[in-house]
């Protein structure tokens, strides 16, 4: 039971858990993300002629999805969780590494 100022709270739209369906996020080739795989965060931009080009950003490892479908990524070098921004994720040709080997357990958060 949650109590706030000695008033019993009942679940409402804002306090009830949200169980929205999790969208499947894919890489640039349309493949589902694989836990432990390395990806390059890329951004799409337009040059002066209007042609699209990619700007390459962080190298990250996909750790998995936590509660409420939040995607978790870790820095590819030190395995510390980072916030990722990207237009596309480009899969890198390197071995997949189990995140549990770097301190990521079954209960992500």
N, CA, C and O atoms as a DFTB+ gen file, in Angstrom:
436 C
 N C O
     1  1       0.851      -1.167       0.000
     2  2       0.000       0.000       0.000
     3  2       0.900       1.234       0.000
     4  3       1.799       1.352       0.832
     5  1       0.658       2.141      -0.925
     6  2       1.383       3.404      -0.966
     7  2       0.626       4.438      -0.155
     8  3      -0.586       4.583      -0.312
     9  1       1.325       5.160       0.710
    10  2       0.681       6.218       1.478
    11  2       1.436       7.512       1.271
    12  3       2.666       7.544       1.326
    13  1       0.708       8.556       1.037
    14  2       1.281       9.871       0.850
    15  2       0.472      10.824       1.710
    16  3      -0.732      10.970       1.501
    17  1       1.116      11.483       2.681
    18  2       0.419      12.370       3.614
    19  2      -0.739      11.651       4.296
    20  3      -1.809      12.227       4.494
    21  1      -0.515      10.380       4.655
    22  2      -1.506       9.571       5.353
    23  2      -2.788       9.356       4.546
    24  3      -3.823       9.012       5.117
    25  1      -2.733       9.552       3.249
    26  2      -3.880       9.303       2.384
    27  2      -3.554       8.087       1.529
    28  3      -2.503       8.034       0.889
    29  1      -4.439       7.131       1.519
    30  2      -4.202       5.922       0.740
    31  2      -4.370       6.223      -0.745
    32  3      -5.391       6.760      -1.173
    33  1      -3.355       5.869      -1.515
    34  2      -3.418       6.094      -2.954
    35  2      -3.947       4.839      -3.638
    36  3      -3.553       3.725      -3.293
    37  1      -4.822       5.019      -4.588
    38  2      -5.282       3.905      -5.407
    39  2      -4.705       4.102      -6.802
    40  3      -4.525       5.235      -7.247
    41  1      -4.415       3.007      -7.489
    42  2      -3.857       3.165      -8.835
    43  2      -4.783       3.973      -9.733
    44  3      -5.994       3.756      -9.769
    45  1      -4.189       4.894     -10.445
    46  2      -4.923       5.693     -11.423
    47  2      -4.181       5.575     -12.738
    48  3      -3.221       4.813     -12.851
    49  1      -4.622       6.328     -13.729
    50  2      -3.926       6.315     -15.011
    51  2      -2.462       6.685     -14.859
    52  3      -1.612       6.157     -15.576
    53  1      -2.156       7.587     -13.934
    54  2      -0.779       8.052     -13.799
    55  2       0.047       7.215     -12.839
    56  3       1.276       7.243     -12.912
    57  1      -0.597       6.457     -11.925
    58  2       0.192       5.668     -10.977
    59  2       0.205       4.183     -11.302
    60  3       1.024       3.447     -10.751
    61  1      -0.678       3.723     -12.179
    62  2      -0.714       2.309     -12.537
    63  2       0.456       1.979     -13.459
    64  3       0.888       2.827     -14.240
    65  1       0.976       0.743     -13.373
    66  2       2.074       0.364     -14.262
    67  2       1.652       0.429     -15.724
    68  3       0.506       0.148     -16.076
    69  1       2.588       0.800     -16.543
    70  2       2.336       0.878     -17.979
    71  2       2.861      -0.397     -18.615
    72  3       4.012      -0.774     -18.395
    73  1       2.041      -1.052     -19.387
    74  2       2.454      -2.278     -20.066
    75  2       2.227      -2.117     -21.561
    76  3       1.465      -2.870     -22.168
    77  1       2.880      -1.150     -22.137
    78  2       2.736      -0.919     -23.569
    79  2       3.555      -1.953     -24.331
    80  3       4.606      -2.381     -23.854
    81  1       3.093      -2.356     -25.497
    82  2       3.871      -3.310     -26.277
    83  2       5.212      -2.704     -26.680
    84  3       5.301      -1.518     -26.996
    85  1       6.245      -3.532     -26.662
    86  2       7.589      -3.080     -27.004
    87  2       7.778      -3.204     -28.504
    88  3       7.568      -4.273     -29.077
    89  1       8.171      -2.115     -29.137
    90  2       8.448      -2.152     -30.567
    91  2       9.777      -2.865     -30.796
    92  3      10.709      -2.730     -30.004
    93  1       9.853      -3.613     -31.868
    94  2      11.103      -4.291     -32.199
    95  2      11.986      -3.297     -32.933
    96  3      11.617      -2.786     -33.990
    97  1      13.143      -3.028     -32.370
    98  2      14.097      -2.121     -32.986
    99  2      15.029      -2.948     -33.859
   100  3      15.512      -4.002     -33.445
   101  1      15.276      -2.462     -35.063
   102  2      16.137      -3.198     -35.983
   103  2      17.369      -2.388     -36.342
   104  3      17.411      -1.173     -36.150
   105  1      18.373      -3.081     -36.867
   106  2      19.570      -2.391     -37.338
   107  2      19.329      -1.868     -38.757
   108  3      18.224      -1.977     -39.288
   109  1      20.368      -1.306     -39.358
   110  2      20.240      -0.689     -40.681
   111  2      19.805      -1.679     -41.762
   112  3      19.238      -1.277     -42.778
   113  1      20.071      -2.972     -41.548
   114  2      19.723      -3.998     -42.533
   115  2      18.357      -4.627     -42.261
   116  3      17.940      -5.533     -42.983
   117  1      17.659      -4.154     -41.226
   118  2      16.342      -4.682     -40.911
   119  2      16.343      -5.886     -39.989
   120  3      15.299      -6.502     -39.776
   121  1      17.508      -6.234     -39.433
   122  2      17.609      -7.367     -38.514
   123  2      17.359      -6.907     -37.082
   124  3      17.760      -5.808     -36.699
   125  1      16.691      -7.756     -36.290
   126  2      16.475      -7.443     -34.875
   127  2      17.821      -7.313     -34.175
   128  3      18.775      -8.008     -34.523
   129  1      17.898      -6.420     -33.186
   130  2      19.143      -6.248     -32.441
   131  2      19.462      -7.523     -31.674
   132  3      18.566      -8.193     -31.160
   133  1      20.763      -7.851     -31.601
   134  2      21.208      -9.050     -30.898
   135  2      21.956      -8.647     -29.636
   136  3      22.873      -7.826     -29.681
   137  1      21.558      -9.232     -28.510
   138  2      22.212      -8.934     -27.236
   139  2      23.689      -9.279     -27.336
   140  3      24.052     -10.378     -27.757
   141  1      24.545      -8.329     -26.945
   142  2      25.987      -8.517     -26.955
   143  2      26.671      -8.104     -28.242
   144  3      27.900      -8.057     -28.299
   145  1      25.900      -7.805     -29.273
   146  2      26.489      -7.388     -30.548
   147  2      26.898      -5.920     -30.488
   148  3      26.338      -5.138     -29.720
   149  1      27.885      -5.557     -31.311
   150  2      28.363      -4.177     -31.370
   151  2      27.698      -3.461     -32.544
   152  3      27.537      -4.020     -33.629
   153  1      27.316      -2.210     -32.294
   154  2      26.676      -1.382     -33.307
   155  2      27.323      -0.003     -33.318
   156  3      27.820       0.472     -32.297
   157  1      27.308       0.629     -34.486
   158  2      27.746       2.014     -34.613
   159  2      26.497       2.877     -34.723
   160  3      25.636       2.635     -35.569
   161  1      26.406       3.881     -33.862
   162  2      25.289       4.827     -33.924
   163  2      25.554       5.784     -35.084
   164  3      26.602       6.427     -35.126
   165  1      24.626       5.883     -36.015
   166  2      24.808       6.780     -37.149
   167  2      23.640       7.754     -37.240
   168  3      22.521       7.469     -36.811
   169  1      23.940       8.895     -37.805
   170  2      22.952       9.944     -38.017
   171  2      22.899      10.246     -39.503
   172  3      23.927      10.232     -40.180
   173  1      21.717      10.516     -40.008
   174  2      21.548      10.856     -41.416
   175  2      21.469      12.366     -41.557
   176  3      20.813      13.043     -40.765
   177  1      22.145      12.886     -42.574
   178  2      22.138      14.320     -42.833
   179  2      22.101      14.524     -44.339
   180  3      22.278      13.577     -45.105
   181  1      21.873      15.754     -44.758
   182  2      21.849      16.087     -46.178
   183  2      22.978      17.041     -46.499
   184  3      23.244      17.974     -45.742
   185  1      23.655      16.809     -47.638
   186  2      24.691      17.743     -48.068
   187  2      24.038      18.889     -48.840
   188  3      22.814      18.944     -48.955
   189  1      24.853      19.803     -49.370
   190  2      24.321      20.992     -50.035
   191  2      23.537      20.665     -51.304
   192  3      22.717      21.469     -51.746
   193  1      23.780      19.490     -51.895
   194  2      23.031      19.076     -53.082
   195  2      21.761      18.293     -52.719
   196  3      21.003      17.891     -53.602
   197  1      21.538      18.082     -51.433
   198  2      20.358      17.349     -50.995
   199  2      20.543      15.849     -50.941
   200  3      19.578      15.105     -50.767
   201  1      21.799      15.392     -51.090
   202  2      22.085      13.961     -51.011
   203  2      22.290      13.550     -49.557
   204  3      22.906      14.273     -48.774
   205  1      21.767      12.385     -49.212
   206  2      21.864      11.872     -47.850
   207  2      23.247      11.268     -47.597
   208  3      23.802      10.583     -48.457
   209  1      23.795      11.531     -46.409
   210  2      25.041      10.885     -45.995
   211  2      24.965      10.571     -44.513
   212  3      24.146      11.134     -43.787
   213  1      25.840       9.655     -44.066
   214  2      25.840       9.220     -42.668
   215  2      26.978       9.862     -41.896
   216  3      28.083      10.039     -42.409
   217  1      26.682      10.205     -40.656
   218  2      27.698      10.651     -39.706
   219  2      27.813       9.543     -38.676
   220  3      26.822       9.175     -38.046
   221  1      29.012       9.010     -38.499
   222  2      29.215       7.888     -37.580
   223  2      29.527       8.397     -36.182
   224  3      30.326       9.315     -35.998
   225  1      28.879       7.779     -35.201
   226  2      29.037       8.185     -33.807
   227  2      29.601       7.077     -32.942
   228  3      30.534       6.378     -33.337
   229  1      29.025       6.922     -31.755
   230  2      29.509       5.968     -30.749
   231  2      29.434       4.519     -31.206
   232  3      28.546       4.130     -31.966
   233  1      30.394       3.729     -30.720
   234  2      30.316       2.275     -30.829
   235  2      29.720       1.772     -29.527
   236  3      30.217       2.082     -28.444
   237  1      28.653       0.997     -29.639
   238  2      27.936       0.526     -28.456
   239  2      27.677      -0.971     -28.554
   240  3      27.700      -1.555     -29.637
   241  1      27.430      -1.574     -27.398
   242  2      26.973      -2.962     -27.324
   243  2      25.526      -2.922     -26.856
   244  3      25.177      -2.177     -25.940
   245  1      24.689      -3.731     -27.496
   246  2      23.288      -3.824     -27.090
   247  2      23.198      -4.790     -25.920
   248  3      23.614      -5.943     -26.031
   249  1      22.654      -4.324     -24.792
   250  2      22.552      -5.125     -23.578
   251  2      21.190      -5.808     -23.494
   252  3      21.099      -6.944     -23.027
   253  1      20.147      -5.143     -23.932
   254  2      18.809      -5.729     -23.896
   255  2      17.777      -4.673     -23.561
   256  3      18.071      -3.478     -23.541
   257  1      16.567      -5.131     -23.299
   258  2      15.471      -4.236     -22.946
   259  2      15.125      -4.435     -21.481
   260  3      15.017      -5.564     -21.002
   261  1      14.955      -3.335     -20.783
   262  2      14.596      -3.382     -19.359
   263  2      13.087      -3.237     -19.228
   264  3      12.340      -3.388     -20.194
   265  1      12.662      -2.940     -18.007
   266  2      11.237      -2.743     -17.762
   267  2      10.683      -1.647     -18.658
   268  3      11.370      -0.681     -18.987
   269  1       9.449      -1.816     -19.038
   270  2       8.748      -0.863     -19.899
   271  2       9.391      -0.724     -21.271
   272  3       9.113       0.242     -21.981
   273  1      10.240      -1.663     -21.658
   274  2      10.789      -1.676     -23.000
   275  2      11.943      -0.735     -23.260
   276  3      12.333      -0.546     -24.412
   277  1      12.503      -0.137     -22.214
   278  2      13.637       0.770     -22.405
   279  2      14.834      -0.030     -22.897
   280  3      15.228      -1.013     -22.270
   281  1      15.414       0.389     -24.018
   282  2      16.584      -0.290     -24.561
   283  2      17.830       0.135     -23.807
   284  3      18.002       1.315     -23.499
   285  1      18.697      -0.817     -23.510
   286  2      19.912      -0.526     -22.761
   287  2      21.120      -0.803     -23.646
   288  3      21.255      -1.875     -24.236
   289  1      21.997       0.204     -23.721
   290  2      23.240       0.098     -24.472
   291  2      24.405       0.410     -23.545
   292  3      24.270       1.192     -22.604
   293  1      25.547      -0.206     -23.818
   294  2      26.765       0.068     -23.061
   295  2      27.847       0.511     -24.036
   296  3      27.860       0.109     -25.199
   297  1      28.752       1.348     -23.540
   298  2      29.910       1.749     -24.327
   299  2      30.675       0.492     -24.731
   300  3      30.861      -0.408     -23.912
   301  1      31.113       0.423     -25.967
   302  2      31.784      -0.781     -26.473
   303  2      33.136      -1.015     -25.814
   304  3      33.625      -2.144     -25.816
   305  1      33.751       0.018     -25.252
   306  2      35.074      -0.142     -24.633
   307  2      35.001      -0.532     -23.166
   308  3      35.676      -1.468     -22.736
   309  1      34.181       0.183     -22.390
   310  2      34.209      -0.039     -20.936
   311  2      32.922      -0.658     -20.374
   312  3      32.836      -0.879     -19.166
   313  1      31.935      -0.939     -21.206
   314  2      30.697      -1.603     -20.813
   315  2      29.855      -0.807     -19.813
   316  3      29.004      -1.382     -19.133
   317  1      30.077       0.493     -19.713
   318  2      29.269       1.354     -18.849
   319  2      28.048       1.805     -19.638
   320  3      28.155       2.173     -20.808
   321  1      26.878       1.773     -18.988
   322  2      25.638       2.159     -19.664
   323  2      25.718       3.591     -20.158
   324  3      26.186       4.485     -19.453
   325  1      25.250       3.792     -21.393
   326  2      25.205       5.134     -21.960
   327  2      23.841       5.364     -22.596
   328  3      23.154       4.422     -22.990
   329  1      23.467       6.635     -22.687
   330  2      22.268       7.012     -23.429
   331  2      22.650       7.073     -24.895
   332  3      23.645       7.701     -25.259
   333  1      21.876       6.435     -25.720
   334  2      22.172       6.372     -27.152
   335  2      21.206       7.222     -27.949
   336  3      19.996       7.200     -27.724
   337  1      21.757       7.963     -28.872
   338  2      20.946       8.668     -29.851
   339  2      21.450       8.238     -31.211
   340  3      22.658       8.148     -31.431
   341  1      20.529       7.971     -32.127
   342  2      20.924       7.529     -33.460
   343  2      19.724       7.597     -34.387
   344  3      18.572       7.576     -33.952
   345  1      20.023       7.679     -35.673
   346  2      18.993       7.501     -36.690
   347  2      18.981       6.048     -37.144
   348  3      17.931       5.486     -37.452
   349  1      20.172       5.451     -37.178
   350  2      20.325       4.047     -37.554
   351  2      21.407       3.423     -36.692
   352  3      22.303       4.102     -36.191
   353  1      21.300       2.106     -36.532
   354  2      22.361       1.337     -35.886
   355  2      22.967       0.426     -36.941
   356  3      22.259      -0.360     -37.570
   357  1      24.286       0.531     -37.136
   358  2      24.977      -0.288     -38.130
   359  2      25.727      -1.392     -37.397
   360  3      26.629      -1.119     -36.605
   361  1      25.349      -2.639     -37.663
   362  2      25.969      -3.802     -37.018
   363  2      27.424      -3.890     -37.453
   364  3      27.748      -3.727     -38.629
   365  1      28.299      -4.151     -36.480
   366  2      29.727      -4.274     -36.742
   367  2      30.107      -5.751     -36.866
   368  3      29.538      -6.610     -36.192
   369  1      31.070      -6.028     -37.730
   370  2      31.531      -7.403     -37.970
   371  2      32.567      -7.767     -36.914
   372  3      33.770      -7.719     -37.168
   373  1      32.093      -8.128     -35.740
   374  2      32.972      -8.540     -34.647
   375  2      32.206      -9.535     -33.783
   376  3      30.983      -9.631     -33.887
   377  1      32.912     -10.277     -32.930
   378  2      32.227     -11.298     -32.126
   379  2      31.176     -10.708     -31.184
   380  3      31.328      -9.602     -30.666
   381  1      30.115     -11.473     -30.980
   382  2      29.092     -11.143     -29.989
   383  2      29.637     -11.575     -28.638
   384  3      30.162     -12.681     -28.504
   385  1      29.515     -10.705     -27.628
   386  2      30.025     -11.000     -26.286
   387  2      28.856     -10.971     -25.309
   388  3      28.057     -10.035     -25.312
   389  1      28.763     -11.998     -24.477
   390  2      27.693     -12.077     -23.484
   391  2      27.863     -10.949     -22.466
   392  3      28.896     -10.881     -21.799
   393  1      26.865     -10.057     -22.330
   394  2      26.968      -8.960     -21.364
   395  2      27.174      -9.429     -19.925
   396  3      27.755      -8.699     -19.123
   397  1      26.710     -10.631     -19.583
   398  2      26.886     -11.147     -18.220
   399  2      28.365     -11.280     -17.871
   400  3      28.726     -11.205     -16.696
   401  1      29.216     -11.473     -18.857
   402  2      30.658     -11.572     -18.624
   403  2      31.256     -10.233     -18.199
   404  3      32.400     -10.174     -17.749
   405  1      30.484      -9.167     -18.342
   406  2      30.957      -7.827     -17.977
   407  2      30.069      -7.189     -16.916
   408  3      29.940      -5.966     -16.865
   409  1      29.460      -8.012     -16.073
   410  2      28.709      -7.498     -14.934
   411  2      27.239      -7.230     -15.169
   412  3      26.551      -6.771     -14.257
   413  1      26.735      -7.498     -16.356
   414  2      25.318      -7.294     -16.628
   415  2      24.603      -8.599     -16.342
   416  3      24.791      -9.586     -17.053
   417  1      23.784      -8.605     -15.305
   418  2      23.063      -9.813     -14.925
   419  2      21.714      -9.912     -15.605
   420  3      21.391      -9.134     -16.503
   421  1      20.928     -10.889     -15.161
   422  2      19.596     -11.081     -15.734
   423  2      18.670      -9.919     -15.407
   424  3      17.860      -9.516     -16.242
   425  1      18.784      -9.375     -14.193
   426  2      17.953      -8.230     -13.807
   427  2      18.702      -6.966     -14.176
   428  3      19.558      -6.498     -13.425
   429  1      18.380      -6.417     -15.327
   430  2      19.123      -5.265     -15.818
   431  2      18.930      -4.049     -14.932
   432  3      19.908      -3.395     -14.572
   433  1      17.696      -3.730     -14.573
   434  2      17.407      -2.590     -13.693
   435  2      16.138      -2.852     -12.959
   436  3      15.703      -2.021     -12.161
